[in-house]
């Protein structure tokens, strides 16, 4: 069997990996067969997406993989390639909540508890609420925080879990903090997080946290 026939046979499997990666994240827990294919064809996937100016970010221990744009200095080119994966601008409260969730994930890992971090909606609301200015309309503040939570669900860093039988109230909701968040808020950044909290509080109090995406 020559090299070309191997490439031809691998092409469908390669497409079956690259297309989902272009759409979002591949998780080991969602499809073990697809994950094993990705591990087996990892060099081919990396070579293919490199042509598109992308790189494969894969964490075998955590069980996730996604594509991100290559940095210009990695490309060794004078001009950066056009971006295929668009940046997602975030409002300040969303960025702050992501950092707070990342800190909770680090604390959970350090405690040696469950590998999954599940938080009640009320717990997430309280995480952010303590950093927001006091308001006479508490219900409106909570509604705004719910909007930020929904945005993070859309981004894939939180997964909404099914509520109990007969319960549909949003107040009863719980969420799993997806471990892919570690790839976007790394340990080095987190090490200076406590110092940044004072800056965040001052920025929010000065009116920067208006709740709209930048």
Secondary structure, DSSP 8 states (H G I E B T S, - for coil): --HHHHHHHHHHHHHHHHHHHHHS-EETTT-HHHHHHHHHTHHHHHHHHHTTTEEEEEETTTTEEEEEE--HHHHT-SS----SS------HHHHHHHHHHHHHHHHHHHHT--SSEEEEHHHHHHHHHTTS---S-HHHHHHHHHHHHHHHHHHTSEEEE---TT---GGG-EEEE-TTHHHHS-HHHHHTHHHHHHHHHHHHHTT---S---
